[in-house]
Amino acid sequence: MSTRRNGLLALLGLGAFAFWKYKNSTPEEQQAVKDKFNTAKDNLGKLGNDLKSKASDMASQVQSKAGEYANKAENKADEVRSDVNSSSL
């Protein structure tokens, strides 16, 4: 519990220092920080969209394969049914 509290205090201190440093920097430096944050935000958005697209593609592939296997199983069942019907006659 104490370690978690110390970690949170350290993070809070780091955040306070970063805020102080930002407020005391020049407008150009502040703009550079804003640009970095915007770039990071855009990159995270792109990453999220890529992951979402890949997950969707994977789900489609799995669904397609499941459909193929279901069709194969149905065809095999029809074959077995035909064999049973023809042998019982």
Secondary structure as the mmCIF struct_conf table of DSSP 4:
data_model
#
loop_
_struct_conf.conf_type_id
_struct_conf.id
_struct_conf.beg_label_comp_id
_struct_conf.beg_label_asym_id
_struct_conf.beg_label_seq_id
_struct_conf.end_label_comp_id
_struct_conf.end_label_asym_id
_struct_conf.end_label_seq_id
HELX_RH_AL_P HELX_RH_AL_P1 SER A 2 LYS A 23
TURN_TY1_P TURN_TY1_P1 ASN A 24 ASN A 24
BEND BEND1 SER A 25 SER A 25
HELX_RH_AL_P HELX_RH_AL_P2 PRO A 27 SER A 88
#
